[in-house]
Structure formats: structure tokens, C-alpha cells
Amino acid sequence: MDRRARVRQLWFPNNMPARLFLSSGDLMADRRFEFARDLQLKGDLPAAADLLMQAIELAPNFTSAWFTLAGIREELGEHEAAIEAYQKAQASDSGDRHGAGLRLMRLGAEPVAGMPQAYVQTLFDQYAPRFEASLVDDLGYRGPALLFKAVLSVRSAARKPAFFKHAIDLGCGTGLAAATFAKEVDEIIGIDLSPGMIEQARATGLYAALEVADMVEGLRHRPESSADFILAADAMVYVPDLAPVLGEAARVLARGGLLAFTVETHGGDGVIIGGGLRYAHGAGHVRERIEAAGLALLHFEEASPRTEHHQPVRGLVAVAGKT
Ligand SMILES: C[S@@+](CC[C@H](N)C(=O)[O-])C[C@H]1O[C@@H](n2cnc3c(N)ncnc32)[C@H](O)[C@@H]1O
């Protein structure tokens, strides 16, 4: 993270980490931003918006002010003004660490596309120290447990032991899935975009190797047929197009090997941005992508991986095999 990036460790009711703050480099503008945030938190949105505009006048490329202003405009129902402010936030930070592009996709102002890597890294680097308490304790996260149950049932139906020699955990995070499968795998490798999450995973001592990388890139340099189990718990929710990762997984899996993953889903077709700013994949789309990768779908069920705003989030659990 560059020196301008200052992360405030405030926590918000939805248990996500505090918003990223990128200083404008202008003390007066930063102060106005802070007052605006206070007003925003007190619920005085019009006054907060006025102050943010003043901050932006002092520092026209003040990304955090544009991003915050956009959120306020959205809350006030000012659709066009929100879009314009998100566009300014996006244009003023080449890495788009606030994820303004994602908000533009959700507002329908941009087609659904990939998330900027810098955004995912920043999000999870901030989240890493509190990830497990927040996700497991507060949001009832059960991605690894759902995968465990599904994999056991697939293996039991095939009358094969659920034991794997070489496993790869895509988007491994802090290592919750490795802990769940620890007795079922000989050796597990973790791949994750966020150095902060990888650091937490390393501390578990469960991984034979860990790599900071995009999951597709991480798979790409692995030899063909070198793994018998690949899993991704709650990680494909950050991937809009499953084709590249499923294609690479199919190549890296040995015959008889399994790929198990969760996604969030919705009632329609294709991929959308869900309310939680993660991708939701339609069931038909997931099936089609698995088949297109040349894998056989062995288990497919609807199951919720977590709760959000006291509601179960809709999800799918898929286990596919290389035949
Ligand atoms: C919600 S966490 C889940 C972590 C872990 N699998 C678990 O079940 O606790 C999602 C993880 O996916 C990682 N991630 C997101 N997009 C990724 C990508 N394209 N390549 C690798 N890791 C990614 C994030 O950094 C984050 O650690």
C-alpha cells in the first residue's frame, strides 16, 4: 500500500473493515473530509455532501472524498450524480482501491467485469486480522463445512476414501478450509491475492506452500495432472468469469481428482453483482462452465455459505471430477 494510504481501523455494523482512506495530500481537504464523515455517520447526508464538495474543490483528485460523496448521492437517490462521483473516484486512483468500478457495475453504469486486483488485495489485507472472528462468529460462515460434507458424500457414493495427496486451496484466506480438510489431505498448497491473508494462513502451519497470486496465475505454472484435489471456499465470489479458473483446474487435476467450490447465486441467468458487492452466478451458468471445462458435475446443491443483514445468502456448492 502506498504511503498516502492510511487505513482506519474502525468497524462498521456489517462487520466489514473500515473504509480505506487515501489522503488528498492537502491538510485542509483531509480535515473537511473528516468533518464530512462525522456528519455522514450522524445521518446529516446533505451537509456531509456539501463538505465533501468543499474538500474536492481544494483537492480535485481526492479519491476518498469522491467515493464517499458517491455513496451519499446513492443513498439520497441521486443516481446520475452518484455515477458521476464514482467515475471521478475511479479515474483518480489507477488501482481503484475503493472499488468504485464495482459500484458502477452494480448501478448498471458499466458492464459486469473483473474486480481490480488492488481492490481485492486492499479489502482483504484490511480484513485479515479480524477475518475469522467477523466471518465465522458474526456471519455464520460455513463455506469449508459445506465443501467438506459435499466431498465426503461424493467419495462415499464412489466407494472411495476421501483422502487426497496433493491439494490446492484457491483463495485460501486465513486457512479455514485447510483446517477443515487437514485430516483428509497429505499436503495442501494455498494461493491467495492478499498478502495479509497469506500471512494469517502461514501462521496456521497447515500449508506446505503459500503463494500470493491470482488463482488462475497460481494454477497456470503448476504441472498438468499434479493435484488430486482443488478447492475454493467463498473465493469464486470474486471471480466473474469462471471459465479461465475452471479450465486451469481441469488441466492441473489428475484423473479421478476433484474440484470443489462454493459460489453465491441468484434466481436468474449469468453473473450479476450481488448486494454484498460480490458476484452471484446463476446455477445454469455454473453448470455450463463446469461442462465446458471438460469436468463432470458430481454434486450440485443450493446451500447458504453465510448470513448477511440477518438473512441467509443464497449459494451453490459444486463438486466436479476429472474423468
Ligand atoms: C471470503 S475469503 C475466503 C477465504 C477462505 N477460502 C475461507 O474459506 O475462509 C475470499 C478470499 O479469496 C481471495 N481472492 C479473491 N479473489 C482472488 C483471486 N482472483 N485469486 C486469488 N485469491 C483471491 C481473497 O483475497 C480472500 O482471501
PDBQT file of the ligand as one rigid body, heavy atoms in Angstrom, charges set to zero:
ROOT
HETATM    1  C1  LIG A 401     -14.074 -14.655   1.667  1.00  0.00    +0.000 C 
HETATM    2  S1  LIG A 401     -12.411 -15.070   1.607  1.00  0.00    +0.000 S 
HETATM    3  C2  LIG A 401     -12.453 -16.837   1.806  1.00  0.00    +0.000 C 
HETATM    4  C3  LIG A 401     -11.167 -17.385   2.348  1.00  0.00    +0.000 C 
HETATM    5  C4  LIG A 401     -11.120 -18.876   2.588  1.00  0.00    +0.000 C 
HETATM    6  N1  LIG A 401     -11.231 -19.623   1.361  1.00  0.00    +0.000 N 
HETATM    7  C5  LIG A 401     -12.165 -19.310   3.578  1.00  0.00    +0.000 C 
HETATM    8  O1  LIG A 401     -12.994 -20.139   3.254  1.00  0.00    +0.000 OA
HETATM    9  O2  LIG A 401     -12.129 -18.804   4.716  1.00  0.00    +0.000 OA
HETATM   10  C6  LIG A 401     -12.006 -14.887  -0.091  1.00  0.00    +0.000 C 
HETATM   11  C7  LIG A 401     -10.515 -14.962  -0.369  1.00  0.00    +0.000 C 
HETATM   12  O3  LIG A 401     -10.325 -15.055  -1.777  1.00  0.00    +0.000 OA
HETATM   13  C8  LIG A 401      -9.201 -14.271  -2.123  1.00  0.00    +0.000 C 
HETATM   14  N2  LIG A 401      -9.321 -13.926  -3.547  1.00  0.00    +0.000 N 
HETATM   15  C9  LIG A 401     -10.252 -13.169  -4.151  1.00  0.00    +0.000 A 
HETATM   16  N3  LIG A 401     -10.044 -13.128  -5.473  1.00  0.00    +0.000 NA
HETATM   17  C10 LIG A 401      -8.959 -13.897  -5.717  1.00  0.00    +0.000 A 
HETATM   18  C11 LIG A 401      -8.254 -14.258  -6.896  1.00  0.00    +0.000 A 
HETATM   19  N4  LIG A 401      -8.645 -13.833  -8.103  1.00  0.00    +0.000 N 
HETATM   20  N5  LIG A 401      -7.177 -15.062  -6.787  1.00  0.00    +0.000 NA
HETATM   21  C12 LIG A 401      -6.766 -15.493  -5.556  1.00  0.00    +0.000 A 
HETATM   22  N6  LIG A 401      -7.390 -15.180  -4.416  1.00  0.00    +0.000 NA
HETATM   23  C13 LIG A 401      -8.487 -14.400  -4.482  1.00  0.00    +0.000 A 
HETATM   24  C14 LIG A 401      -9.266 -13.077  -1.187  1.00  0.00    +0.000 C 
HETATM   25  O4  LIG A 401      -8.028 -12.422  -1.071  1.00  0.00    +0.000 OA
HETATM   26  C15 LIG A 401      -9.744 -13.745   0.100  1.00  0.00    +0.000 C 
HETATM   27  O5  LIG A 401      -8.687 -14.154   0.906  1.00  0.00    +0.000 OA
ENDROOT
TORSDOF 0
